[in-house]
Amino acid sequence: MARVAVVTGGTRGIGEAISIALKQAGYLVAANYAGNDEAAAKFKAETGIAVYKWDVSNYESCVAGLAQVEKDLGPVDILVNNAGITRDAMFHKMTLDQWNAVINTNLNSLFNMTRPLWEGMRARKFGRVICISSINGQKGQMGQANYSAAKAGDIGFVKALAQEGARAGITVNSITPGYIATEMVKAIDPAIIEKSILPHIPVGRLGEPEEIARCVVFLASDNAGFITGSTLSANGGQYMV
């Protein structure tokens, strides 16, 4: 029987590529999304992947949403915490709302999504939790104190939880993408990409969402059972740790 995978923010950008790649690898996929009904409907029609709408920053919504997924598809064995937002501002101009919005969606969501599934994974002696962090959680980024703090927190969460899950057959890992050719990045002025971004990427190009998706498929597989608490950097050599 196919294992069930949930991908948050799974209908657009990197999440869309992850959802599709997991389906192609043989998983039953549930793609969560927050608010863009039109994009979610288009994604479902094109891929045949089930979509579920709830707010990952709200614990009760996550409990209810995951319960519905498990009722529809079966126990969730693979969780990809991908959902994320930006509310960029220099710190001296950053508002409390901008700070809280990013921390709640990009960091608190890891608890909200993982906690309801954790005991089931422990009982079944198998689980894969994969968190999509960011290069900026490793090196920091001016104007992103909120985002960098949240993404660094993702990595700390992974390192701690991996130690708790190891004996129960649960691996917990993070992936830290660099600049990926999503709609958000492509919206940047091409001149800025050419002059200010690409020169800092040794491979000389943006990454593709499918390249991050392939990392997820590997970490979700049985072949990755000895890898836990790790951070997989996929940034074209822009930042090496």
GUVOMAR-999417 format. One record per residue (C-alpha): residue in three letters; x, z, y. Coordinates in steps of 0.5 Angstrom, whole numbers, padded with zeros to 4 digits, always signed. Layout:
BEGIN
AlaXZY
...
END
This chain:
BEGIN
Met+0000+0000+0000
Ala+0003-0002+0007
Arg+0005+0004+0011
Val+0001+0005+0018
Ala+0005+0004+0024
Val+0003+0006+0031
Val+0006+0003+0038
Thr+0005+0006+0044
Gly+0004+0001+0050
Gly+0004-0004+0044
Thr+0000-0009+0047
Arg+0005-0012+0053
Gly+0013-0013+0054
Ile+0017-0009+0049
Gly+0012-0006+0046
Glu+0008-0012+0044
Ala+0014-0015+0041
Ile+0015-0009+0037
Ser+0008-0009+0034
Ile+0009-0016+0032
Ala+0015-0015+0029
Leu+0013-0009+0025
Lys+0007-0013+0023
Gln+0011-0019+0020
Ala+0015-0014+0017
Gly+0009-0012+0013
Tyr+0006-0005+0016
Leu-0001-0004+0018
Val+0000-0004+0026
Ala-0004+0000+0031
Ala-0002-0002+0038
Asn-0004+0003+0043
Tyr-0005+0001+0051
Ala-0007+0005+0057
Gly-0011+0001+0062
Asn-0011-0007+0061
Asp-0017-0009+0057
Glu-0016-0016+0059
Ala-0009-0016+0056
Ala-0010-0012+0050
Ala-0016-0016+0048
Lys-0012-0023+0049
Phe-0006-0019+0045
Lys-0011-0017+0039
Ala-0014-0024+0039
Glu-0007-0028+0038
Thr-0004-0023+0033
Gly-0010-0020+0029
Ile-0007-0013+0031
Ala-0012-0007+0032
Val-0012-0004+0039
Tyr-0013+0003+0041
Lys-0014+0005+0048
Trp-0012+0012+0050
Asp-0008+0016+0055
Val-0001+0018+0052
Ser+0000+0023+0058
Asn-0006+0027+0055
Tyr-0006+0031+0049
Glu-0013+0031+0047
Ser-0013+0024+0048
Cys-0008+0023+0043
Val-0011+0027+0038
Ala-0017+0024+0038
Gly-0014+0017+0038
Leu-0009+0018+0033
Ala-0015+0021+0029
Gln-0019+0015+0029
Val-0013+0011+0027
Glu-0012+0015+0021
Lys-0019+0014+0020
Asp-0019+0006+0020
Leu-0012+0005+0017
Gly-0010+0011+0014
Pro-0004+0016+0015
Val+0001+0014+0020
Asp+0008+0014+0017
Ile+0011+0010+0023
Leu+0011+0013+0030
Val+0014+0008+0036
Asn+0014+0012+0043
Asn+0015+0006+0047
Ala+0010+0007+0053
Gly+0013+0008+0060
Ile+0012+0007+0067
Thr+0016+0007+0073
Arg+0015+0010+0080
Asp+0021+0009+0084
Ala+0023+0012+0090
Met+0029+0015+0093
Phe+0029+0023+0092
His+0028+0025+0099
Lys+0022+0021+0099
Met+0019+0022+0092
Thr+0013+0025+0092
Leu+0010+0031+0087
Asp+0005+0026+0084
Gln+0011+0020+0083
Trp+0015+0026+0079
Asn+0009+0028+0075
Ala+0006+0021+0073
Val+0013+0019+0070
Ile+0015+0026+0067
Asn+0008+0026+0064
Thr+0008+0019+0061
Asn+0015+0018+0059
Leu+0017+0025+0057
Asn+0011+0029+0055
Ser+0008+0024+0051
Leu+0013+0025+0046
Phe+0010+0032+0044
Asn+0003+0029+0045
Met+0004+0023+0040
Thr+0009+0026+0035
Arg+0006+0033+0034
Pro-0001+0031+0032
Leu+0003+0027+0026
Trp+0008+0032+0025
Glu+0005+0036+0019
Gly+0002+0030+0016
Met+0009+0027+0015
Arg+0012+0033+0013
Ala+0007+0034+0008
Arg+0008+0027+0005
Lys+0016+0028+0006
Phe+0016+0021+0010
Gly+0016+0019+0017
Arg+0020+0015+0022
Val+0019+0017+0029
Ile+0023+0012+0034
Cys+0023+0013+0042
Ile+0024+0008+0047
Ser+0029+0011+0052
Ser+0033+0007+0057
Ile+0040+0006+0059
Asn+0038+0010+0065
Gly+0037+0016+0061
Gln+0044+0015+0059
Lys+0048+0013+0066
Gly+0042+0015+0071
Gln+0040+0010+0076
Met+0039+0011+0084
Gly+0032+0011+0086
Gln+0030+0014+0079
Ala+0031+0021+0079
Asn+0024+0022+0075
Tyr+0025+0016+0070
Ser+0032+0018+0069
Ala+0030+0025+0067
Ala+0025+0023+0063
Lys+0029+0018+0059
Ala+0035+0023+0058
Gly+0029+0028+0056
Asp+0027+0023+0050
Ile+0034+0023+0048
Gly+0035+0031+0047
Phe+0028+0031+0044
Val+0030+0026+0039
Lys+0037+0030+0037
Ala+0033+0037+0036
Leu+0027+0034+0032
Ala+0032+0030+0028
Gln+0035+0037+0025
Glu+0028+0039+0024
Gly+0025+0033+0020
Ala+0031+0032+0016
Arg+0030+0036+0010
Ala+0023+0033+0010
Gly+0025+0026+0010
Ile+0023+0025+0017
Thr+0028+0021+0021
Val+0028+0021+0029
Asn+0032+0016+0033
Ser+0032+0013+0040
Ile+0033+0006+0042
Thr+0036+0005+0049
Pro+0035-0002+0052
Gly+0038-0005+0058
Tyr+0035-0010+0062
Ile+0030-0014+0058
Ala+0027-0020+0060
Thr+0020-0017+0061
Glu+0015-0019+0066
Met+0017-0013+0070
Val+0024-0015+0070
Lys+0023-0022+0071
Ala+0019-0020+0077
Ile+0025-0018+0081
Asp+0028-0024+0085
Pro+0032-0028+0081
Ala+0038-0028+0086
Ile+0038-0021+0085
Ile+0038-0021+0078
Glu+0044-0027+0078
Lys+0048-0023+0083
Ser+0047-0016+0082
Ile+0045-0015+0075
Leu+0048-0020+0070
Pro+0055-0019+0073
His+0055-0012+0070
Ile+0052-0014+0063
Pro+0058-0017+0059
Val+0054-0021+0055
Gly+0052-0025+0061
Arg+0045-0025+0060
Leu+0038-0021+0060
Gly+0036-0018+0053
Glu+0030-0021+0049
Pro+0024-0016+0047
Glu+0025-0019+0040
Glu+0032-0016+0040
Ile+0029-0009+0041
Ala+0024-0010+0036
Arg+0029-0012+0031
Cys+0032-0005+0032
Val+0026-0002+0031
Val+0024-0005+0025
Phe+0031-0003+0022
Leu+0030+0004+0024
Ala+0023+0004+0021
Ser+0025+0002+0014
Asp+0027+0005+0008
Asn+0034+0003+0009
Ala+0035+0007+0015
Gly+0034+0014+0011
Phe+0041+0016+0013
Ile+0040+0015+0020
Thr+0037+0021+0024
Gly+0038+0024+0031
Ser+0042+0017+0033
Thr+0041+0013+0040
Leu+0042+0006+0039
Ser+0044+0003+0045
Ala+0042-0005+0046
Asn+0044-0006+0053
Gly+0049-0012+0052
Gly+0055-0008+0053
Gln+0053-0006+0060
Tyr+0054+0002+0058
Met+0058+0004+0053
Val+0058+0011+0050
END
